[in-house]
Amino acid sequence: MRTLGRRSTSQAMLAAILLAASAAAPEPPGCAVVLAILQQQRQPFRLGANPEPVGSFGGGDLPWLSQVGASGPPAPPRGLTEQLKREDGRSPLGLCPSVKRWVASNRVAIVRRVTPADRYPQPILSVSMPAISADGRSAVIATGSVCGALCGQGSLYHLRRGPKGWEVAGVTSTWIS
């Protein structure tokens, strides 16, 4: 068995096979939802490496505000916000190669840790992985935006899959500073 540095030929081949398998594996369905949220941002931002924490917001009776008119849209399917809470802590940067590619191609900086010296030249956006309904037509995703020591807000977005992809159907606030 020939060695390549500290790795054997068979170890190198196994690593190449695993890398090819992971590249060919389909992404979680929520990755498209995360991309839709990131692409809808209207101002420059930096992306938080950690997902938006979602464990503390209310239940399914949240006041959803319409993005398209004064009458609020129907709330997301029952149980979807609770599903989002159960899936708390999953980072789109770790699960979605398409999100990583989009972030890199758009030169979005990734913030791993905010320090007191950080002057917030651009808001830091945090995004959770979404909860998607069983029929695949509705999703809920948590976002947070921090723009200073006492400046920021968190929101839940209700999205619906339409003919042009994922579209925001409603939004509700979860925290504000």
C-alpha positions in Angstrom: 0.0 0.0 0.0 1.5 3.3 -1.1 1.4 6.2 1.3 0.8 9.8 0.5 2.3 11.8 3.4 0.5 10.4 6.4 -2.4 9.0 4.4 -2.5 5.6 2.7 -3.7 5.4 -0.9 -6.9 3.6 0.3 -7.6 6.4 2.9 -7.2 9.0 0.2 -9.6 7.1 -2.1 -12.1 6.8 0.7 -11.9 10.5 1.5 -12.4 11.3 -2.2 -15.5 9.0 -2.4 -17.0 10.6 0.8 -16.4 14.1 -0.6 -18.0 13.2 -3.9 -21.0 11.6 -2.1 -21.5 14.6 0.1 -21.3 17.0 -2.9 -23.9 14.9 -4.7 -26.2 14.6 -1.8 -29.3 16.7 -2.0 -29.6 19.7 0.3 -32.3 19.9 3.0 -35.4 21.4 1.5 -35.1 24.4 3.8 -32.0 25.7 2.0 -34.2 27.3 -0.7 -36.1 29.1 2.0 -32.9 30.5 3.5 -31.7 31.7 0.1 -35.0 33.4 -0.5 -34.7 35.4 2.8 -31.1 36.3 2.1 -31.8 37.4 -1.5 -34.6 39.7 -0.3 -32.3 41.8 1.9 -32.4 45.4 0.6 -29.2 46.7 2.4 -25.7 45.3 2.8 -25.3 42.9 5.8 -23.0 40.5 7.5 -24.2 37.0 8.2 -24.0 35.5 11.7 -22.4 32.1 11.8 -24.8 31.0 14.4 -28.5 30.5 13.7 -31.1 32.8 15.1 -32.3 31.3 18.5 -35.9 30.5 18.3 -36.7 28.9 21.6 -38.5 31.8 23.3 -41.2 33.1 21.0 -44.9 32.4 21.4 -47.1 29.8 19.9 -49.3 29.5 16.8 -51.5 32.5 17.8 -48.8 35.1 17.0 -50.2 38.2 15.2 -49.0 37.7 11.7 -48.7 40.9 9.6 -49.4 40.9 5.9 -46.6 41.9 3.5 -49.2 42.6 0.8 -52.1 44.5 2.5 -53.8 45.5 5.7 -55.7 42.3 6.2 -53.3 39.8 7.7 -52.7 36.5 6.0 -53.8 33.3 7.6 -51.3 32.0 10.1 -48.9 29.2 9.1 -50.2 25.7 9.4 -50.8 24.6 13.0 -47.7 23.2 14.6 -45.1 24.8 12.3 -43.8 27.4 14.8 -43.5 24.6 17.4 -41.6 22.5 14.8 -39.2 25.4 14.3 -38.5 25.5 18.1 -37.7 21.8 18.1 -35.2 22.2 15.3 -33.5 25.2 17.0 -29.7 25.4 16.6 -29.2 24.1 13.0 -27.1 26.6 11.0 -27.8 27.1 7.3 -24.0 27.7 6.8 -23.3 24.1 8.0 -26.2 22.4 6.1 -26.6 24.3 2.8 -23.8 24.4 0.2 -26.0 26.7 -1.9 -26.1 29.2 0.9 -22.3 29.0 1.3 -21.9 29.6 -2.4 -24.3 32.5 -2.4 -22.6 34.1 0.6 -19.2 33.7 -1.1 -20.3 34.9 -4.5 -22.0 38.0 -3.0 -19.0 38.7 -0.7 -21.1 38.6 2.4 -18.9 38.6 5.5 -19.5 35.9 8.1 -19.4 37.0 11.8 -18.3 34.2 14.1 -18.3 36.3 17.3 -19.3 39.9 18.0 -16.8 41.7 20.2 -17.4 45.0 22.1 -15.0 46.7 19.7 -17.3 45.8 16.8 -18.7 49.1 15.5 -21.5 47.5 13.4 -20.5 49.0 10.0 -23.3 46.8 8.6 -26.1 44.9 10.5 -25.5 41.3 11.4 -28.2 39.0 10.1 -28.9 35.6 11.8 -31.1 33.1 10.1 -32.4 29.7 11.4 -33.1 26.7 9.2 -36.9 26.8 8.5 -39.6 24.5 9.5 -41.5 23.3 6.4 -45.1 22.0 6.3 -45.8 18.4 5.4 -47.2 19.5 2.0 -44.1 21.5 1.3 -46.1 24.7 0.5 -45.5 26.7 3.8 -42.5 27.5 5.9 -41.6 29.5 9.0 -38.1 30.9 9.5 -36.6 32.9 12.3 -34.3 35.9 11.6 -32.5 38.4 13.7 -30.7 41.6 12.8 -28.3 43.4 15.2 -27.1 46.9 14.3 -25.6 48.0 17.6 -25.5 47.4 21.4 -29.1 48.5 21.8 -30.3 48.2 18.2 -31.8 45.1 16.7 -34.9 43.0 16.1 -36.0 39.4 15.6 -38.8 38.2 13.4 -40.5 35.1 12.2 -41.3 34.9 8.5 -44.2 32.9 7.1 -43.4 31.9 3.5 -45.5 30.2 0.9 -44.2 28.5 -2.2 -45.6 30.3 -5.2 -45.0 30.0 -9.0 -41.8 32.1 -8.6 -40.5 30.2 -5.6 -40.7 31.1 -1.9 -42.5 34.3 -1.2 -43.1 36.1 2.1 -46.7 35.8 3.2 -46.4 37.4 6.6 -44.1 38.4 9.4 -44.3 38.8 13.1 -41.8 40.3 15.6 -40.3 38.1 18.3 -37.9 40.6 20.0 -36.7 44.2 19.7 -33.9 46.2 21.3 
